[in-house]
Amino acid sequence: MAKAFDTSRIDPAWPELPDGEHPLTELLGPVQGNMSPFGDVEFPLTEVPYEHPVTEINR
């Protein structure tokens, strides 16, 4: 017989989805490893959308 289900170990951040839907996890991902925090951006980029701030020193 299986042990009783421990409700204190349920992840409160787990999304509530309709029946048949699954959140994307490392097990369902198209590639090995973590999913990108940058979304669907593919690297390397042809152009980097970054402008370095200029520091003006007061003397």
C-alpha positions in Angstrom: 0.0 0.0 0.0 1.3 3.5 -0.8 2.0 6.1 1.8 -0.6 8.8 2.6 -0.3 11.8 0.3 1.5 14.7 2.1 -0.2 18.0 1.0 2.5 20.2 2.6 4.8 19.2 -0.2 2.7 20.6 -3.0 4.3 23.5 -4.8 2.1 26.6 -4.3 3.6 28.3 -7.4 2.5 25.4 -9.7 0.1 26.9 -12.3 -3.6 25.8 -12.4 -4.3 24.7 -16.0 -7.4 23.2 -17.7 -7.7 19.4 -17.9 -5.3 18.0 -20.6 -2.9 21.0 -20.5 0.6 20.8 -19.0 3.0 23.5 -18.0 6.3 23.4 -19.8 9.0 21.8 -17.8 12.5 20.4 -18.4 10.9 17.1 -19.2 8.6 18.5 -21.9 11.1 20.9 -23.4 12.4 20.6 -27.0 16.1 20.6 -25.9 18.1 19.4 -22.9 18.7 21.7 -20.0 17.0 24.8 -18.7 14.6 26.8 -20.7 15.8 30.2 -21.8 14.8 33.2 -19.6 14.9 35.3 -22.8 11.9 33.7 -24.4 12.0 32.7 -28.1 15.2 34.8 -28.8 17.8 32.8 -30.7 21.4 33.5 -30.1 23.8 34.8 -31.4 21.9 38.0 -32.3 22.7 39.9 -35.5 22.3 43.2 -33.5 22.5 43.8 -29.8 19.7 46.1 -28.6 21.9 47.6 -25.8 23.4 51.1 -25.4 26.1 51.4 -22.7 25.5 54.3 -20.3 28.2 57.0 -20.4 29.6 58.1 -17.1 30.6 61.8 -16.9 33.1 62.5 -14.1 32.7 65.7 -12.3 36.0 67.4 -11.6 
